[in-house]
Amino acid sequence: MITRFAPSPTGLLHLGHAASALHGWQAARAAGGQFLLRIEDIDATRCRPEFTTAILEDLGWLGLDWDGPVRVQSAHFPDYRAALAQLEARGLLYPCFCTRAEIAAAPHGPDDMPVYPGTCRAISARDRAARIAAGQGYGLRLDMAAACGCVGTLAFHERGVGRITCQPARFGDVLLARKDTPASYHLCVTHDDALQGVTLVTRGVDLFAVTDLHVLLQALFGWPTPDYAHHALLTDADGKRLAKRDKALTLRALRAAGHSPAAVRAMAMGQSAPAGPGRYA
Ligand code: GLU
């Protein structure tokens, strides 16, 4: 059993992160397996090194230990580029020159991102080459229809639920590299789970839908599909999910308020609610 916690250092860890980490840590320790820590800092516009430092410190305070070195994604861009090159060589990617504003009005998919209307899929090879030569910025999109044509029926095992059949096509031609970020979360997370031999992914249920994309990428690359265990999200007193802006429930704030690591572990696992907001949906 190999589990992992893979936070993005875009803010301080809160109780929801602690739940993801604890589920993975407990599963690994109970099975005599390994628990890995990975920092998903591919988006340089949103991630900050001081949050990485805080994550390591907060997890240590919480009483979690991890096995082996911490993988920091920003140090491995060539790995992700090589994976993208494989898909490109199979004709499964195309450059997209659209700006966010140009596609913002498209209907949104299950991940609440606009489903790409396919504008740049139709651009001829000659025009693409000319635009790139002219220095126009571009991302890389997966040709979803072509990708789905390469694989059979896809499914994964959700712990405590059973077999979930995947429907990745509903996401449309997803971006696997952005103009300003050489690889997307979906590519990097599946690449690294495979590289690191992760057998159980524990994370919030907000990532349940995009698991379909991850399973598609695993099938395209011939990577194994781990088991998944998506946990409920912590919500505030109004039933809204906790976000990084909810400062009161960061591990830092709880620690400063005098809660012990054991008490915070219990809160995160839904065994006791902190005074005030914070409970499972
Ligand atoms: N890095 C992602 C996040 O912080 C989580 C990735 C995952 O657990 O699959 O939202």
Residues whose N, C-alpha, C, O or C-beta is under 5 A from the ligand:
A	BS01	LIG	A6 P7 S8 E40 V189 T202 R203
